[in-house]
Amino acid sequence: MDGIIPGGISTADFSKVINTDKNTAIKILEELSSNNIGRFDGEIIEFVQSDKLRAVMLALEKGVLADEAAKHLGWKDFEGLTAQILESKDFATIRNLILTNPRMEIDVIGIKFGVALLIDCKHWKRHSQSTLGNAVLKQVERAKHYVAKTNGAVAAPAIVTLYQDAVSFINRVPIIPIFQFASFVDEFYGNLEDLETIRTE
């Protein structure tokens, strides 16, 4: 995935970046191209910005662990992966929503059946409990602000992390490792009463 760089890259350069021989590189590029990731003419492959995210989704389909795949993503790609998982579960999504007075940004919102899951994506390598606690408090404030600006809204704040062993909770706000996010979303509505939800008074 590190070889998926927007623009054109030759098979020779791609094989160097991913540290393999040219024949293996060609097989990988053909596999990517056959899944609509990049345009390959046998010698040069052209990638666009969204191809890395598509490659991660392909890797997940083939059984690669989500946290392994996500290591190859920047923070923006990581947000994209989170949104893509929500979309695959039939959520409407909004990315990087800016709220004003005071100015706040919500990384990813997934909406389904009138409930908004408000996600703060943390692409941290490691984090302490107090750092997570601060992130939770800030996300709850964003959720309150979102509800105040959105008629009839019901919002559940959540944190999605890159490196974590299991889903945990701080003040009923879930902290979800990316590799468990899809299953969390599957069970979201069944577990709603156990989660912190904020609604219009």
N, C-alpha and C positions, 0 to 999 in steps of 0.2 A: 504493500500500500504506500510505502514511502516513495516509490517510483512514480506514483500518480501525481504528476506535476502539470498544472495547466499549461497548454502550449504543445509543441511537437517535441518528441524525444525519440531518438533512434533505438533500435533493439540493442545495439552495443552499449549505449549509455544506460539504458534501462537495466541491462544485466549487471552493469557495474554498481548502480545504485542499490539494487536488491541483492548484490553479492552472489550471483549464480552464473552458470554458463549460458551462452547465447541460445542454444537449443531449448533449454528450460525456459528462458525468458520469452522466446517466441511462443511456446505452448501457453504460458501464462497470459501473454498479450492476446492470443487467439481466443482463450477462454473469456477474458474480459470483454473483448470486442463482440463475441457471440452473445453476451449478456447486455449489449448496448452500453458498455463502459468504454469510452474512447472509440476513435475511428482508426483502424489498423490497415495499412496497405501492404504488409509483409516486411517492411523495413522501418517505416516511421509510424508512430502512433500519436494521434492528436487527442489530448485530454482537455476537458472543460472543468470549471470550478466544482461542479456538482458530482464529478466522477468518483472522487475519493469517498464521498458519502455513499454513493451507489455500490462501490466496492465493499465497504463495510457491511452494508445490508446483505450483499451476496455472501460474504464470509459468514455472517450470522445464519443465513439460510443453510449453509453447508456445515454448520455445527461448531464454528469457531466461537469461543467464549466472548461475550460482549465486552468485558473489561479488557481482554487481549486486543480485540479489534479497535476499541476506543482509544487505546494508547497511541494509535497512529493519527488521531484527530487533534486539531487545534480546538480552542474553546468554541469558536463559531461552528465548526463541524460537529462538535459535541452537542451543542444546542440543536443543530439540524438533525442529528441522530435521535435525540429525545423527541423532537416534533414528528419525525418519520415514524417512530414506534406508535405514537398517539394516533397518527393518521391511519396506520395499518389496523388500528382497532376502531376505526370509524369515528374518531373525534375530529371536530373542526378545530383547527389550530391557528393561533396568532403568535408571531415571534417578535420579540423586542418591542413590546408595547410600552410607550412612554406615557406616563400620567403626569399631570402638572399640579402645581400649588398644593404641596411641594412636589418637585420633580422626582419621579421614581421610575424605574424601568423593570418590567417583568420579562424574564428571558423567554419563557414559553407558556402559553395558555392552551389547555385542551378543554373543549366544551362539548358536552353530550348530555342529553336529557335535562337541560337547564342547570347543570352544575358545572362550574369552572374549576379545573385543577390548575392552580397557579404554581409554576415550577421555577425555582432558582437552580440553575445548573452550576455545579462546582467542579471544575476541571482541575482540582487540586491533587497533588501526589499524595499528601498525607495531611491530616487535620486533627486538632485536639478537640476534646469535648467542649471546651469553652468557646473555641472558634465556631463550632457547629451551633452552639447555643446562641451566639450572636447572630449567625446567619438565619436561624429560625425566628428570632425576635424581629429582624428586619423584614423577613418574608411575611410574617403576620401583619406587620404595619402596611406592607404593600397590598395585602389582601383586603385590609380594612379600607384603604384608599380606593382600591378597585371597586369594591362593593358600594362605597359612597358615591362613585361616579357612574355606576351602572344600575339602571332601574331593575328591581326584582332579582338582583344577582344573588346566587349562593356560591361561595368560593371556598375551596379547600387549599390552603398553602402546603407546599411540599418542597423538599430539596432532593435533587438527583446528583449523586456523586460518582466519580470515576473509580475510586479505590475504597471499597468497604466490603466487609464480609457478609453482612446481612442487613435486612431492613431494621431500623431502630426508630425510636420515637423520642422527641423532646416536647413536652407539653402537648401531646397528642398530634404533633406535626411529624409526618413520616420523613425519614431520611433514607433514600432508596438507592442502593448501588445499581448502576446502569444494567448490569447483567440480570437483575431481578425486576427491572422496570416493566417489561412486557407482562409478566405474571401479576405484578402489582396492579397494573391497569385492568387486567382481566377481572380482578376481584374488587376493584375500586368501589363499585356501587354496593356490593354486599357488605363492605366494611365501613361504609360512610358514617354510620352512627358512632364508630370508635375513633373517628378522625375529628380534628379541630375544623369546624366549618363556621364561616362568617357570612351573615346575611344582612340585608337591609332591615333596620329596626322597624 
